[in-house]
Amino acid sequence: MSNPDTFDVVVIGGGPAGATAANDLAKLGRSVCLLDRAGRIKPCGGAIPPQAMREFDIPESALAAKVYSARMIAPSDREVDMPIDGGYVGMVDREHFDEWLRERAAQNGATRKTGTFERIERDSDGTAVVHFRAGQDRIKGEAESVRAKAVIGADGANSFVGKNYVPGYETVKYVSAYHEIVATPKDADFDGTRCDVYYQGDISPDFYGWVFPHGDTISVGVGTAIPGFSLRSACTELRRRAGLEGAETLRREGAPIPLEPLKVWDNGRDILLAGDAAGCVAPASGEGIYYALACGRMAGEAVNEFCTTGNPKALKKARQRFMKAHGKVFWVLGIMQKFWYSSDKRRERFVSLCADPDIQHLTWEAYMNKRLVKARPGAHFRIFFKDLAHLLGIVSPR
C-alpha cells in the first residue's frame, strides 16, 4: 500500500462548521481534506440571520425562501405575530445548503472525499493518520487513509472524534430532534413567508415544535430531552394542527441537537472539535447554523495558527473566542429555556410576552445582527419590569 497523502488539516464532517473551517483554511493556502459521510442530513428548521449572510458571504441564491414574520402559538392556541421590521430571515434546506458550502470549499482549494470516518492512528513520527471507508457504503467501502498535521472534528453531536480522542470529553445535554420535509401544498392557504413556532406541551414538553417554509418544501419538526416522548407522534399531530396532514412527505430525519458548549474542545496536541461536536447550538432557540459557521471560522483560525507555530495552545483559542463572543447569550438562553419551557402555564405567559413591541424589537435586532441592542436603552428598563410582572403572576397571560 502506498504512503497516504499528507494534508495540513483533515476536517471530519462537512456541515456548516466543517465546511466553513475547510473553506477558510483553503483560502489561507493550507492543504485541506474535507471528509464527509454520504447522505447525512441534519433535522433543522433552516433559519439563518442576515448577519450570517454578511459575515460568511452567503448569497441570496443559496436561500430556499425568505420569511418576514414569526407566529408564536401558545398552549391555549392563542397566536402572537412578530413581524420583522424592514428585514427578513433567510431559510435554507440543509440538503442543498450544506452541499453548497462543501462545494465552495472545494472551489477554493479543499480536497473533498466522501466516506465514513473510522479511526485516528499515529505514524512513527506521531503524525495523525485518519482512516475511513471511501464512498457511500459504510461497510463495503474501500479502506483509505490520509495523514494530517491537524484534525478538526466537526462530526456532530455525540462526536465520535470527541469521545475517542479528546480527553475529558463529556456528552452534552441535548434535545432529540425529528422533522419531516413535506411538499408545500399548492391549493392550501399556507403562508410561505412566515415561521410558526408551537409552544404547546403535547407537541414538546420542554422545547417547541416548528413549521418553517423552504419554498417548495416545509420543515415540520419537534424536539425534546424527555426520554420516551414520541417525536413522530407529536410531529404527526403538529402537521394536523398546521393543516399539513395531507401534504406529501419527502423525507424524515432525526438527530440529537446539543444545547451546551463543551468545556474542552481540543486534545492538547493536534485535534480540535467544532460545531455540534463542540456543543455550539443556542439553548431555547435551538439556533445552530449561525453558531456552527462562527465556530467553524474560529476553529479554522486556531488551527491555522497551530500549523504556523506548532504550539498546541493555539487550539484552545477557538473555544476562548467563541465563549467571549457568545457565552453570555448562551447562558441567558439556557436560563430562559429552563424557566419558560417548564410548563404550559409558563409557556402561555412566554407567548404573551412575545406580543410586546419592545420585546419584539429587541428580539429581532439581537437575532438578526448578533449584537446587543443599545439604540433604545429605555426598552430594556420596561422589559425588565414586564418580565418581572409575568414571573410573579401579577398580570394575566392575556
Secondary structure, 3 states (H helix, E strand, C coil): CCCCCEEEEEEECCCHHHHHHHHHHHHCCCCEEEEECCCCCCCCCCEECHHHHHHCCCCHHHCCEEECEEEEECCCCCEEEEECCCCCEEECCHHHHHHHHHHHHHHCCCEEEEEEEEEEEECCCCCEEEEEEECCCCCCCCEEEEEEEEEEECCCCCCHHHHHHCCCCCCCCEEEEEEEEEECCCCCCCCCCEEEEECCCCCCCCCCEEEEEECCEEEEEEEECCCCCCHHHHHHHHHHHCCCCCCCEEEEEEEEEECCCCCCCECCCCEEECHHHHCCCCCCCCCCHHHHHHHHHHHHHHHHHHHHHCCHHHHHHHHHHHHHHHHHHHHHHHHHHHHHCCCHHHHHHHHHHCCCHHHHHHHHHHHHHCCCCCCCHHHHHHHHHHHHHHHCCCCCCC
